[in-house]
Amino acid sequence: MSLNNSTSLYGLTRSNAAVVEYLDQRRGKIISNTGGWFPGRGVFSHGYSMLEELVGEKTYFQLLILNATGKLVEKPLADWVEAIYGCLSWPDPRIWCNQIGALAGAARTSVVAATTIGSLAADSRSYGPFTLLDGVRFIQDAFNQHQHGASADKIVARITAANRGKPYIVGYIRPIAKGDERLEAMEKYAQKLGFNEGPHLSLAYDIEKVLMREFDEGMNINGYMSAFLSDQGFSPQEVYQMFAAMVASGVTACYLDTYHRPPDTFLPLRCTDIDYQGPVARPVPD
């Protein structure tokens, strides 16, 4: 048995001879398939010289996508990703990842700590970049069904039947408001950049029509970007990686808002505000 870069070590014991050999070859070494800095020669990322081919030649979001996926995309697509980043991180302290940033500002932590922990809090099953995994998986699976003859009506019917009549689809429906005001802005910008409606996005709109007709619910920003990026050839994992820091800017903004106020004044509570339901008060033993 031999191991290569695509072989997983999971499920193999460390006493396995091939595993031991694989690890021995890496003792005391840091091996990268992405790139690195070679003093006097340059810095490289995915085969590109950063100082000669990328810095000053490509935009930051082209570099972000390259580092996240290994793909150097054309500028219009990077501009689209940059624009949608602006749709995904608002400076509103009511959003829970932003609340963490605001609390961190009130507690006088560093901006880096605040932004990092706020971003980590957003990596959840119901909100943030992690939901893009299911969003992209859904539209790509639905598109595969569609290519094998399933209509948008049938795709929605299968999902509602599996969820007791509820249209639980990642990328559609919003828990607080109806519709999504961000879609119109991104659709206009995509047209300005020269993007046409691709097959995944076309199907996503057809699914939205079914949901609007039967449940009065539409697509949200997750559904739109999952379909758009599927048309650009990205996998679910690649999309997740591209948007790892998508809420960072809003978290930073909320941190600064409370940092410039008196400390510990964000969401203060009185003891009487706490609905304590534990054991009744009792004397402390001597």
C-alpha positions as CSV (number, residue, x, y, z in Angstrom):
1,M,0.0,0.0,0.0
2,S,1.3,3.5,-0.9
3,L,-0.1,6.9,0.1
4,N,-0.3,9.9,-2.2
5,N,-1.6,13.5,-1.8
6,S,-5.2,12.3,-2.4
7,T,-5.1,9.4,0.0
8,S,-6.8,9.9,3.4
9,L,-5.1,8.7,6.6
10,Y,-8.5,8.5,8.4
11,G,-9.3,5.0,9.4
12,L,-5.7,3.8,9.2
13,T,-3.8,3.0,12.4
14,R,-0.5,4.7,13.1
15,S,1.0,1.2,13.3
16,N,0.3,0.7,9.6
17,A,3.6,0.6,7.8
18,A,2.5,2.8,5.0
19,V,1.3,5.5,7.4
20,V,4.5,5.4,9.4
21,E,6.5,5.7,6.2
22,Y,4.4,8.6,5.0
23,L,4.8,10.4,8.3
24,D,8.5,9.7,8.5
25,Q,9.0,11.4,5.1
26,R,7.5,14.6,6.7
27,R,9.4,14.6,10.0
28,G,10.9,18.0,10.5
29,K,9.5,19.3,7.2
30,I,6.7,21.7,6.3
31,I,5.4,20.6,2.9
32,S,3.0,22.9,0.9
33,N,1.1,22.2,-2.3
34,T,0.0,25.8,-2.3
35,G,3.1,27.9,-2.4
36,G,5.6,29.7,-0.2
37,W,8.3,32.3,0.2
38,F,11.8,31.6,-1.1
39,P,14.1,34.4,0.1
40,G,15.9,36.0,-2.8
41,R,13.7,34.2,-5.4
42,G,10.2,35.3,-4.7
43,V,6.8,34.3,-3.3
44,F,4.6,31.9,-5.1
45,S,0.9,30.9,-4.9
46,H,-0.5,28.0,-6.9
47,G,2.3,28.3,-9.4
48,Y,2.1,32.1,-9.8
49,S,4.8,34.5,-8.8
50,M,3.0,36.8,-6.5
51,L,5.3,39.8,-6.9
52,E,5.7,39.5,-10.7
53,E,2.4,38.1,-11.8
54,L,-0.2,39.0,-9.1
55,V,0.6,42.0,-7.0
56,G,-0.4,45.1,-8.9
57,E,-1.7,43.0,-11.8
58,K,-4.6,41.2,-10.2
59,T,-7.2,42.5,-7.6
60,Y,-7.3,41.4,-4.0
61,F,-10.4,39.4,-4.6
62,Q,-8.7,37.6,-7.5
63,L,-6.0,36.7,-5.0
64,L,-8.6,35.7,-2.4
65,I,-10.3,33.3,-4.8
66,L,-6.9,31.9,-6.0
67,N,-5.8,31.2,-2.4
68,A,-9.2,29.7,-1.5
69,T,-9.7,27.5,-4.6
70,G,-6.5,27.4,-6.6
71,K,-8.3,29.1,-9.5
72,L,-7.2,32.5,-10.9
73,V,-10.5,33.9,-12.2
74,E,-11.1,36.8,-14.5
75,K,-11.6,40.2,-13.0
76,P,-15.4,40.5,-13.6
77,L,-16.0,37.4,-11.5
78,A,-13.8,38.6,-8.8
79,D,-15.6,42.0,-8.9
80,W,-18.9,40.1,-8.5
81,V,-17.6,38.2,-5.5
82,E,-16.4,41.5,-4.0
83,A,-19.8,43.0,-4.5
84,I,-21.6,40.2,-2.8
85,Y,-19.3,40.3,0.1
86,G,-20.8,43.8,0.7
87,C,-24.2,42.1,0.8
88,L,-23.2,39.6,3.4
89,S,-21.8,41.7,6.2
90,W,-23.9,44.6,7.6
91,P,-22.9,46.9,10.5
92,D,-25.9,45.9,12.6
93,P,-25.2,44.9,16.2
94,R,-28.5,42.9,16.4
95,I,-26.9,40.2,14.2
96,W,-25.4,37.7,16.6
97,C,-21.9,37.6,15.1
98,N,-21.9,41.4,15.2
99,Q,-23.1,41.3,18.8
100,I,-20.0,39.4,19.7
101,G,-17.9,42.0,18.0
102,A,-19.8,44.8,19.9
103,L,-19.4,43.0,23.2
104,A,-15.7,42.6,22.5
105,G,-15.4,46.3,21.9
106,A,-17.2,47.1,25.1
107,A,-14.8,44.7,26.9
108,R,-11.8,46.4,25.2
109,T,-10.4,43.4,23.5
110,S,-8.3,43.8,20.3
111,V,-10.0,44.4,17.0
112,V,-8.3,41.2,15.7
113,A,-9.7,39.1,18.5
114,A,-13.2,40.6,18.1
115,T,-13.3,40.1,14.3
116,T,-12.0,36.6,14.6
117,I,-14.4,35.4,17.3
118,G,-17.3,37.1,15.5
119,S,-16.4,35.4,12.3
120,L,-16.2,32.0,14.0
121,A,-19.6,32.5,15.6
122,A,-21.1,33.0,12.1
123,D,-19.9,29.5,11.0
124,S,-23.2,27.8,11.9
125,R,-25.8,25.6,10.3
126,S,-28.4,28.3,10.1
127,Y,-26.4,31.4,9.3
128,G,-23.1,32.4,7.7
129,P,-20.6,30.7,5.4
130,F,-21.4,27.1,6.5
131,T,-24.9,27.3,5.0
132,L,-23.4,27.8,1.5
133,L,-22.3,24.1,1.6
134,D,-25.9,23.0,1.7
135,G,-27.0,25.8,-0.7
136,V,-24.6,24.8,-3.4
137,R,-25.3,21.1,-2.9
138,F,-29.0,21.7,-3.2
139,I,-28.9,23.6,-6.5
140,Q,-26.3,21.2,-8.0
141,D,-28.4,18.2,-7.0
142,A,-31.6,19.8,-8.2
143,F,-29.9,20.6,-11.5
144,N,-28.8,17.0,-11.9
145,Q,-32.4,15.9,-11.3
146,H,-33.6,18.5,-13.8
147,Q,-31.2,17.1,-16.4
148,H,-32.8,13.7,-15.9
149,G,-36.3,15.1,-16.5
150,A,-37.5,16.4,-13.1
151,S,-39.3,19.8,-13.3
152,A,-39.1,22.5,-10.7
153,D,-42.5,21.5,-9.5
154,K,-41.3,17.9,-8.9
155,I,-38.1,19.0,-7.2
156,V,-40.1,21.2,-4.7
157,A,-42.7,18.4,-4.3
158,R,-40.1,15.9,-3.3
159,I,-38.6,18.2,-0.7
160,T,-42.0,19.2,0.8
161,A,-43.1,15.6,1.0
162,A,-39.9,14.7,2.9
163,N,-40.6,17.6,5.3
164,R,-44.3,17.1,6.2
165,G,-45.4,19.7,3.6
166,K,-42.9,22.3,4.6
167,P,-40.6,23.8,1.9
168,Y,-37.4,23.6,3.9
169,I,-34.8,24.5,1.2
170,V,-31.5,26.2,1.9
171,G,-31.3,29.3,-0.2
172,Y,-35.1,30.0,-0.1
173,I,-37.3,31.6,2.6
174,R,-36.1,34.1,5.2
175,P,-37.0,33.7,8.9
176,I,-37.6,37.4,9.6
177,A,-38.6,39.1,6.3
178,K,-40.2,38.1,3.0
179,G,-38.1,38.4,-0.1
180,D,-34.5,39.6,-0.2
181,E,-33.7,43.2,-1.2
182,R,-30.1,42.2,-2.0
183,L,-31.0,40.1,-5.1
184,E,-32.1,43.0,-7.3
185,A,-28.8,44.9,-6.6
186,M,-26.7,41.8,-7.4
187,E,-28.7,41.0,-10.5
188,K,-28.2,44.5,-11.9
189,Y,-24.5,44.4,-11.1
190,A,-24.1,40.9,-12.7
191,Q,-25.7,42.3,-15.9
192,K,-23.4,45.3,-15.8
193,L,-20.4,42.9,-15.6
194,G,-21.6,41.0,-18.6
195,F,-22.9,37.8,-17.0
196,N,-25.8,36.0,-18.6
197,E,-28.2,33.8,-16.7
198,G,-26.7,30.3,-16.5
199,P,-28.6,27.0,-16.2
200,H,-28.3,26.6,-12.4
201,L,-29.6,30.2,-11.9
202,S,-32.4,29.6,-14.4
203,L,-33.5,26.6,-12.5
204,A,-33.2,28.5,-9.2
205,Y,-35.6,31.1,-10.5
206,D,-38.0,28.3,-11.7
207,I,-37.9,26.8,-8.2
208,E,-38.6,30.3,-6.7
209,K,-41.7,30.6,-9.0
210,V,-43.1,27.4,-7.6
211,L,-42.4,28.4,-4.0
212,M,-44.0,31.8,-4.6
213,R,-47.1,30.3,-6.1
214,E,-47.6,27.6,-3.5
215,F,-46.1,29.1,-0.3
216,D,-45.6,32.8,-1.0
217,E,-41.9,32.4,-0.3
218,G,-39.0,33.4,-2.5
219,M,-35.2,33.1,-3.0
220,N,-32.7,34.6,-0.6
221,I,-29.1,35.7,-1.2
222,N,-27.8,32.2,-0.4
223,G,-29.9,30.6,-3.2
224,Y,-28.9,33.3,-5.7
225,M,-25.1,33.1,-5.0
226,S,-25.2,29.3,-4.8
227,A,-26.7,29.0,-8.2
228,F,-24.6,31.8,-9.7
229,L,-21.3,30.3,-8.5
230,S,-22.4,26.8,-9.6
231,D,-22.7,28.2,-13.1
232,Q,-19.1,29.5,-12.7
233,G,-17.9,25.9,-12.0
234,F,-17.3,26.1,-8.3
235,S,-17.9,23.1,-5.9
236,P,-19.7,23.5,-2.6
237,Q,-16.4,23.3,-0.7
238,E,-14.8,25.9,-2.9
239,V,-17.7,28.3,-2.3
240,Y,-17.5,27.8,1.5
241,Q,-13.7,28.5,1.4
242,M,-14.2,31.6,-0.7
243,F,-16.6,33.1,1.8
244,A,-14.8,32.1,5.1
245,A,-14.4,35.7,6.1
246,M,-17.7,37.1,4.7
247,V,-19.0,38.6,8.0
248,A,-15.7,40.1,9.1
249,S,-16.3,43.6,8.0
250,G,-19.6,44.0,9.8
251,V,-18.1,42.5,13.0
252,T,-15.3,45.0,12.9
253,A,-17.7,47.9,12.4
254,C,-19.8,46.9,15.4
255,Y,-16.6,46.4,17.5
256,L,-15.5,50.0,16.7
257,D,-19.0,51.4,17.6
258,T,-18.8,50.1,21.2
259,Y,-15.0,50.6,21.5
260,H,-15.5,54.3,21.3
261,R,-18.1,54.4,24.0
262,P,-17.7,54.0,27.8
263,P,-16.6,50.4,28.6
264,D,-19.1,47.7,29.5
265,T,-22.1,49.7,28.3
266,F,-23.4,47.5,25.5
267,L,-26.6,45.6,26.5
268,P,-26.2,46.2,30.2
269,L,-28.5,44.2,32.6
270,R,-29.8,44.7,36.1
271,C,-29.8,41.6,38.3
272,T,-33.6,41.8,38.3
273,D,-33.5,41.4,34.5
274,I,-32.4,37.8,34.9
275,D,-35.2,35.3,35.1
276,Y,-33.5,33.0,37.6
277,Q,-35.3,29.7,38.0
278,G,-32.8,27.7,40.0
279,P,-32.8,26.8,43.8
280,V,-34.1,29.5,46.1
281,A,-31.7,31.6,48.1
282,R,-30.1,29.8,51.0
283,P,-27.5,30.7,53.6
284,V,-23.9,29.9,52.9
285,P,-22.5,27.3,55.3
286,D,-20.0,28.5,57.9
